[in-house]
Amino acid sequence: MAEVRISIGGREFEVACRDGEEHFLQSAALLLDNEASALNEALGRMPETRMLLMSGLMLADKTASLEDQLKQAPAAQVQLSAEDEAVLKRARKTEAQLSAAQAELAEMRAAVAELQSKTHSAGSEAENAKAEREAAEAVLVELKAARDAAEERAKEAEAKLEELQSKADDAGKRADDAEAKVEEARAAKDSAVSVMQAMVKRMEEAAERLQKQD
């Protein structure tokens, strides 16, 4: 298959054809370009599909009109030259190629629309994935902050526990010191009582000796 670039109504197209038929395609494109140029001059620039359709219809109308004239003319007057027959054949082939080109163009437009739809869908999925990732990152940040706060509170609780333990140890030590002092006071009291008892006994003995002397 050969690829031929043709110009119709100021627009460029690439059309495939069989090898060796390039000149027929160029001739057909020239006929179609004449119709498209006339349309552009009369109606101004129009959408590509509408231009091709209307140009093809005008060319087909001329071809059909020519065929009707040939059918209505007497057989003796119907004497087409080889060039006229070639033009008629090329016109018919052009009409068929135009239909094929329009079908190919419609398929290409459908493929482009499908690709655009898939691209839009992929973009939406990417945006959703980005939003989910950002939400997950936000949750992760919150969890990290909560973990840091919990660790800080744990450190504070441990410090308070050590402080209370230290106070408890100090209180225990003070209690031991107080108990030792109580024991010491008891011993001193017992010693004082013993001394007093001894003194009382001596006084009683002294009093008895004085009574005996009297």
VOPAGU-2260 file (C-alpha; in pm, 1 decimal, decimal comma):
REM VOPAGU-2260
SITE   aa  ch    i         X         Y         Z
SITE  MET   A    0       0,0       0,0       0,0
SITE  ALA   A    1     116,4     348,8     -88,0
SITE  GLU   A    2      61,5     661,0     123,6
SITE  VAL   A    3     -39,2     966,8     -78,8
SITE  ARG   A    4     -68,4    1321,4      60,8
SITE  ILE   A    5    -355,4    1511,2     -99,0
SITE  SER   A    6    -493,2    1862,3     -51,0
SITE  ILE   A    7    -869,4    1924,0     -38,9
SITE  GLY   A    8   -1014,8    2263,4      43,3
SITE  GLY   A    9    -686,3    2388,9     187,4
SITE  ARG   A   10    -648,5    2089,2     420,6
SITE  GLU   A   11    -387,7    1814,8     396,2
SITE  PHE   A   12    -476,1    1442,7     417,5
SITE  GLU   A   13    -280,3    1120,2     396,6
SITE  VAL   A   14    -470,3     846,1     212,1
SITE  ALA   A   15    -361,3     488,9     141,2
SITE  CYS   A   16    -404,8     335,2    -202,7
SITE  ARG   A   17    -276,2      42,3    -401,1
SITE  ASP   A   18      63,4      70,7    -561,4
SITE  GLY   A   19      34,7     218,1    -910,6
SITE  GLU   A   20    -295,1     397,8    -843,0
SITE  GLU   A   21    -140,8     713,4    -701,5
SITE  HIS   A   22    -214,9     923,1   -1012,6
SITE  PHE   A   23    -582,2     814,4   -1008,5
SITE  LEU   A   24    -607,2     922,1    -645,4
SITE  GLN   A   25    -441,1    1254,5    -721,0
SITE  SER   A   26    -684,3    1314,7   -1011,0
SITE  ALA   A   27    -981,8    1226,8    -789,6
SITE  ALA   A   28    -849,4    1453,4    -515,4
SITE  LEU   A   29    -819,9    1735,6    -769,0
SITE  LEU   A   30   -1187,0    1697,3    -864,4
SITE  LEU   A   31   -1287,7    1694,2    -497,1
SITE  ASP   A   32   -1061,6    1992,0    -425,3
SITE  ASN   A   33   -1235,6    2194,4    -696,8
SITE  GLU   A   34   -1572,0    2134,7    -529,4
SITE  ALA   A   35   -1432,0    2210,6    -183,5
SITE  SER   A   36   -1267,8    2531,7    -305,2
SITE  ALA   A   37   -1598,2    2645,5    -455,1
SITE  LEU   A   38   -1772,4    2572,9    -124,9
SITE  ASN   A   39   -1510,4    2767,3      71,9
SITE  GLU   A   40   -1550,8    3066,5    -156,7
SITE  ALA   A   41   -1930,3    3053,4    -132,8
SITE  LEU   A   42   -1981,7    2963,3     234,0
SITE  GLY   A   43   -1648,5    3034,5     396,8
SITE  ARG   A   44   -1431,9    2791,2     590,1
SITE  MET   A   45   -1633,2    2507,9     743,4
SITE  PRO   A   46   -1560,2    2199,9     958,5
SITE  GLU   A   47   -1353,1    1931,2     792,1
SITE  THR   A   48   -1619,0    1658,0     795,2
SITE  ARG   A   49   -1889,6    1889,8     657,3
SITE  MET   A   50   -1657,8    2013,0     384,2
SITE  LEU   A   51   -1572,8    1659,4     271,8
SITE  LEU   A   52   -1935,1    1551,0     284,9
SITE  MET   A   53   -2070,8    1845,2      86,9
SITE  SER   A   54   -1787,3    1827,8    -168,0
SITE  GLY   A   55   -1849,7    1456,9    -218,4
SITE  LEU   A   56   -2222,8    1513,6    -253,9
SITE  MET   A   57   -2169,8    1787,3    -512,7
SITE  LEU   A   58   -1928,4    1571,8    -709,2
SITE  ALA   A   59   -2162,5    1274,2    -685,7
SITE  ASP   A   60   -2452,5    1494,6    -800,5
SITE  LYS   A   61   -2255,9    1604,7   -1103,8
SITE  THR   A   62   -2162,1    1243,6   -1178,3
SITE  ALA   A   63   -2524,1    1129,8   -1142,8
SITE  SER   A   64   -2642,0    1418,7   -1364,0
SITE  LEU   A   65   -2387,4    1321,7   -1627,2
SITE  GLU   A   66   -2501,6     961,1   -1616,4
SITE  ASP   A   67   -2867,4    1069,1   -1653,1
SITE  GLN   A   68   -2778,5    1281,1   -1953,3
SITE  LEU   A   69   -2595,6     991,8   -2109,4
SITE  LYS   A   70   -2891,3     758,4   -2050,5
SITE  GLN   A   71   -3138,5    1010,4   -2200,8
SITE  ALA   A   72   -2929,9    1087,6   -2510,9
SITE  PRO   A   73   -2985,1     881,4   -2826,7
SITE  ALA   A   74   -2751,0     590,9   -2871,4
SITE  ALA   A   75   -2601,6     752,2   -3178,5
SITE  GLN   A   76   -2509,9    1066,7   -2982,5
SITE  VAL   A   77   -2353,1     877,3   -2695,6
SITE  GLN   A   78   -1998,2     876,6   -2812,3
SITE  LEU   A   79   -1763,1     942,4   -2522,5
SITE  SER   A   80   -1400,1     988,5   -2584,9
SITE  ALA   A   81   -1149,8     772,9   -2405,3
SITE  GLU   A   82   -1059,7    1072,7   -2191,1
SITE  ASP   A   83   -1425,0    1129,2   -2092,6
SITE  GLU   A   84   -1462,9     763,7   -2000,7
SITE  ALA   A   85   -1146,3     782,9   -1791,1
SITE  VAL   A   86   -1279,0    1092,6   -1616,4
SITE  LEU   A   87   -1608,0     917,1   -1544,6
SITE  LYS   A   88   -1429,2     612,7   -1407,0
SITE  ARG   A   89   -1204,4     830,2   -1193,4
SITE  ALA   A   90   -1508,0    1019,4   -1064,6
SITE  ARG   A   91   -1673,9     694,5    -960,5
SITE  LYS   A   92   -1352,6     570,6    -801,6
SITE  THR   A   93   -1314,5     904,4    -626,1
SITE  GLU   A   94   -1662,1     871,4    -484,3
SITE  ALA   A   95   -1577,8     526,5    -348,9
SITE  GLN   A   96   -1243,6     647,9    -209,4
SITE  LEU   A   97   -1417,1     945,8     -51,6
SITE  SER   A   98   -1659,5     715,8     126,2
SITE  ALA   A   99   -1367,1     502,4     244,9
SITE  ALA   A  100   -1177,5     814,1     358,1
SITE  GLN   A  101   -1483,1     939,1     548,2
SITE  ALA   A  102   -1519,8     600,6     717,5
SITE  GLU   A  103   -1150,3     601,3     807,5
SITE  LEU   A  104   -1179,9     956,6     937,4
SITE  ALA   A  105   -1479,6     856,9    1151,8
SITE  GLU   A  106   -1281,6     564,3    1294,2
SITE  MET   A  107    -987,9     793,5    1370,8
SITE  ARG   A  108   -1216,5    1042,4    1543,9
SITE  ALA   A  109   -1371,3     760,6    1748,9
SITE  ALA   A  110   -1024,5     636,9    1843,2
SITE  VAL   A  111    -919,6     989,9    1946,2
SITE  ALA   A  112   -1237,5    1030,1    2153,7
SITE  GLU   A  113   -1174,0     694,0    2322,6
SITE  LEU   A  114    -813,3     789,8    2392,0
SITE  GLN   A  115    -924,9    1123,0    2538,7
SITE  SER   A  116   -1178,4     941,8    2756,6
SITE  LYS   A  117    -912,4     698,1    2879,3
SITE  THR   A  118    -674,4     987,7    2943,1
SITE  HIS   A  119    -941,8    1170,7    3143,1
SITE  SER   A  120   -1019,3     852,8    3337,8
SITE  ALA   A  121    -651,3     795,3    3407,8
SITE  GLY   A  122    -619,5    1157,5    3521,0
SITE  SER   A  123    -914,8    1113,7    3758,8
SITE  GLU   A  124    -764,5     793,4    3899,8
SITE  ALA   A  125    -430,7     968,0    3945,4
SITE  GLU   A  126    -601,7    1257,1    4127,4
SITE  ASN   A  127    -789,4    1012,0    4351,7
SITE  ALA   A  128    -466,9     823,3    4425,2
SITE  LYS   A  129    -292,7    1153,3    4504,7
SITE  ALA   A  130    -576,3    1255,9    4738,3
SITE  GLU   A  131    -565,8     916,6    4914,1
SITE  ARG   A  132    -188,4     940,4    4949,8
SITE  GLU   A  133    -213,2    1292,4    5094,9
SITE  ALA   A  134    -483,3    1173,4    5337,5
SITE  ALA   A  135    -264,9     878,8    5442,3
SITE  GLU   A  136      32,4    1111,3    5490,9
SITE  ALA   A  137    -182,8    1343,2    5704,0
SITE  VAL   A  138    -293,4    1047,1    5919,8
SITE  LEU   A  139      71,2     937,0    5948,5
SITE  VAL   A  140     170,7    1285,6    6064,9
SITE  GLU   A  141    -108,2    1281,7    6325,1
SITE  LEU   A  142      -3,2     935,4    6447,8
SITE  LYS   A  143     358,4    1047,0    6472,7
SITE  ALA   A  144     255,1    1356,1    6670,4
SITE  ALA   A  145      41,5    1139,4    6901,8
SITE  ARG   A  146     332,8     897,7    6947,6
SITE  ASP   A  147     571,9    1183,7    7030,2
SITE  ALA   A  148     319,2    1325,0    7278,7
SITE  ALA   A  149     274,7     981,4    7438,8
SITE  GLU   A  150     652,1     939,0    7468,2
SITE  GLU   A  151     678,9    1284,3    7627,3
SITE  ARG   A  152     404,5    1200,0    7877,5
SITE  ALA   A  153     575,8     867,8    7952,5
SITE  LYS   A  154     903,6    1051,1    8022,6
SITE  GLU   A  155     722,2    1297,2    8250,0
SITE  ALA   A  156     549,1    1011,0    8435,2
SITE  GLU   A  157     881,6     829,3    8475,9
SITE  ALA   A  158    1042,9    1146,6    8612,9
SITE  LYS   A  159     754,3    1193,5    8857,8
SITE  LEU   A  160     781,9     827,5    8960,7
SITE  GLU   A  161    1154,2     868,8    9025,6
SITE  GLU   A  162    1079,8    1185,0    9224,8
SITE  LEU   A  163     815,2    1004,9    9432,9
SITE  GLN   A  164    1051,6     711,5    9485,0
SITE  SER   A  165    1320,7     951,6    9600,3
SITE  LYS   A  166    1075,0    1118,9    9836,9
SITE  ALA   A  167     965,1     777,9    9962,7
SITE  ASP   A  168    1326,4     681,1   10021,6
SITE  ASP   A  169    1385,4    1009,7   10208,5
SITE  ALA   A  170    1069,6     953,7   10412,4
SITE  GLY   A  171    1182,8     598,3   10496,8
SITE  LYS   A  172    1522,6     723,8   10599,1
SITE  ARG   A  173    1367,3     995,4   10814,7
SITE  ALA   A  174    1139,0     732,1   10969,4
SITE  ASP   A  175    1440,4     514,8   11048,4
SITE  ASP   A  176    1619,2     813,6   11202,0
SITE  ALA   A  177    1309,6     898,9   11407,1
SITE  GLU   A  178    1278,5     540,6   11531,3
SITE  ALA   A  179    1646,2     541,0   11627,4
SITE  LYS   A  180    1595,0     866,0   11818,1
SITE  VAL   A  181    1290,6     719,4   11992,8
SITE  GLU   A  182    1494,7     418,2   12096,0
SITE  GLU   A  183    1771,5     647,3   12210,7
SITE  ALA   A  184    1521,8     855,4   12412,2
SITE  ARG   A  185    1377,9     541,1   12567,2
SITE  ALA   A  186    1725,0     427,6   12666,0
SITE  ALA   A  187    1799,2     770,4   12813,1
SITE  LYS   A  188    1468,7     762,2   12999,5
SITE  ASP   A  189    1540,7     416,5   13138,5
SITE  SER   A  190    1888,2     529,1   13241,8
SITE  ALA   A  191    1747,4     837,8   13410,5
SITE  VAL   A  192    1487,3     627,4   13588,7
SITE  SER   A  193    1759,6     391,4   13707,3
SITE  VAL   A  194    1969,3     681,5   13832,1
SITE  MET   A  195    1671,6     832,6   14010,7
SITE  GLN   A  196    1583,2     500,4   14169,1
SITE  ALA   A  197    1941,5     462,0   14284,2
SITE  MET   A  198    1939,1     813,9   14428,8
SITE  VAL   A  199    1608,0     749,8   14604,8
SITE  LYS   A  200    1747,4     431,4   14751,4
SITE  ARG   A  201    2055,9     612,6   14873,9
SITE  MET   A  202    1842,2     884,5   15024,0
SITE  GLU   A  203    1630,1     626,6   15199,7
SITE  GLU   A  204    1943,6     456,2   15333,8
SITE  ALA   A  205    2080,1     789,0   15448,7
SITE  ALA   A  206    1753,4     869,2   15621,2
SITE  GLU   A  207    1757,0     534,6   15798,6
SITE  ARG   A  208    2111,6     594,0   15921,8
SITE  LEU   A  209    2013,6     933,6   16052,6
SITE  GLN   A  210    1718,8     783,0   16238,1
SITE  LYS   A  211    1943,4     522,5   16394,7
SITE  GLN   A  212    2186,2     787,2   16509,0
SITE  ASP   A  213    1908,9     978,1   16680,1
